[in-house]
Amino acid sequence: MKGMKNTACIPVLLICAVLFAGCTPAELSLSEDIPQTDAEYTQLGPVLMVEKMDCLELLDAKDVLSADGLFYGTWGSGELHSYEDEDGNEIQIRDVQLFALVSEKENPEQAAAETDNLLYTARETYHVTEEKQVEIDGREFTCLVYDNEGIRKNAHYARGISAFKTEGNCALCIELTSQKEWDKDMEPLLKEFLEHCRFSG
């Protein structure tokens, strides 16, 4: 084992969004160092504020790629578990982890195209078992339910559900994943997170 990183596992769709923006995955940094959590809201880009909630703990929020229009944050719940990544480093992840990505574009048309790109990547990457439309507070999201069977042998999470939406000039992707031992229904938790989101697009 080469070393240990107390870090979150960077999701595939976030890496793809970085590549779409012309950046490199090395520019990403998701840390388990807990940020200031006394704020009532966490701002991600120009269109999304996430209200503080009891069901998920804010782990990190980043705007280091804001010049490229990318903003992302991560929330988690449950125990920390250690895994070894492809580089031989030990990473620690929660029972349940949620990533929110905001990709800002020049206009709504480009944002819609980016949402389509993220949806296409998710369909190609994950073993999708269900696709449906979900309405939260009058806003419609495209949701994919999936597992990692036959897709990623080194996947740290067993299953997930992702929500996609275009909001103004931004593409949004919210990805909730869980470990096999966490056997609860994931959709209510995703919906609860979305109910804590405030949009200004």
N, C-alpha and C positions, 0 to 999 in steps of 0.2 A: 504494500500500500504506500503510495507516494506521499500522501498528506491528507489533511482533513480540512474540509470547508464546511462551516456552519451556514449552509446556504439552501435556498429553495431550488428545485429542479426547474429549469427554464423550459416552458412548453414549446412544442413543435411549431404551433401557429405564431407564437411571438418571434421565433427565429425566422420564420418565413416572411413575416411582416418587415423585419429588419433587412432581409435580403431584398425584398421588393423596394425598400426605400434607398437601396444602394449602399447600405452600411455593412458591417461585418458582425457576426455573433460575438466576437471578442469584445465588442463595445457594450455588451449587456452586462449588468451586474444586479443580481437579486440576492439580497442579504437577509439573514434571519435576525440581524440587529434591529431591535424594535424601535420604530420611529416615535415621534411625539404622538401619543394616542389620546391626549386630552381634548383635541379639537373635535368639534361636533361633526365636521365634514372633511373628507379627503378629496381634493381637487385633482382630476385627471384631464389635462388638456382643456380646451375652451368650452366643451359641451357637457361634461360629466362631473357631478359632485356626488360622492357616496357618503351617506349618513352613517355615523357610528352606530354599531349594532351589537347585540349580545351574542348572536349565534356564530359570528365569525370575528376573529381578531385581526386587526390590521398588522401585517408583518413588514411591508415595505411599499414605498411609492416612489417612482422615479420619473424625472423629466430630463435625464441626461442626453436623450436623443431628441429633445424638443426642436432643435434646429432642423431636424429631418421630419418633424411632425408626428413623432411617436411618444406616447405617454403610457405608462403601465404601472400597475400595482398588484400586490398579492395579499390575500387574506388566508387564514388557516384556522383549523380547529382540531383538537385532540392531541394525542401524544406524538412526540418526535420519534422517528425511526431512522436508523442509519443504513445507507446503501453505498456501494462503490460505483462511481461513474466510469465511463469509458477510458478516462485518463488515469484511473487508479486512485482517485481522490475520494474520500468519504464525504458523502453529503447527508444532510438530515432533512427529512420532510415530514409533514404532518399526516394524520389520518385522512384529513380532508383538506384540500387546498384549492383556492380560487384565484384565477388571474383575470384581470381586466385590462384590455388593450384599447387605446384610442389612437387611431391613425388619422391625422388631419391632412386634408387635401385642399387644392385650390378652389374647388367648386363641388356642388352636390353630385354632379355626374362622375367626377373622378372618385369621389367617396363611395358611390354605389358600385363602381368598377372594383374598388379595393375590397368592399364587402363580398362581392362575387368571387374575387381571388381567394379570400380567406375561406369562404364556404367550399370552393372547389378543392382547396388544399386539405381541408378537414375531411371531405368525403373520400379523397384519395389516400389519406394517411391513416384514418381510423376505420375500424370495423363497425360501421354505422348500422344500428339495429332499428332505429326509428327516426323519422324526420317529421316535424310538425310546426305549426304556427301557434305561438302563445301570446296572448294579449295581457299586458300589465299596465294598469293605469292609463288605458287608452292607446298605448304604444304596442305595436306588433313586432315580435321577434321571431326569427327562424331558429328553431332549436334542433340540434342533432344529439341523439342519444347513442352512445358507442361503448365498445370495450376494445381492449388491445389484442384480442385473440388473433394470432396469425399475422399481426402487423409489426409489432415492435417487441422482440424477444427480451430486450433490456428495459422495457417500460417499468417505471417505478409505481405506476398507478394501474389498477385493474379495470377501471371503468370511468366514464365521465359523461357530462352533458354540457353542451356549449350553446350560447345564445348569440345571434348575429343581428346587427341592425345598422342602417345608415341614418345618421342624425345630423342634419345640416351638411356641413362640409367634412364630416368625420365618419369613418367606418369604426364600428364597435364590435369587439369580440370579448365575450365573457365566458371563461372556461372553468368548470367545476369538475374536479377529479377526486377519486377516493381510492383508498387501498381496499384489498379484498376483504379484510376483517371488518371494515365499516359497511354493514349490510343494510343500512337504512335507504329509504327512497330518496334519490338525489333531487328530483324535480322540486319538491316543496322548499328545499334549502336554496336552490337557485332562484326560485320565485321570491323568496323572502329577501335575498340580496337585491334583486331587481326592484322590489318595492322600496328599498332604501336608497335608490338612485334618483337623483334630480337632474333633469336635462335642460339645457338652455340653447339647443340647436334650432 
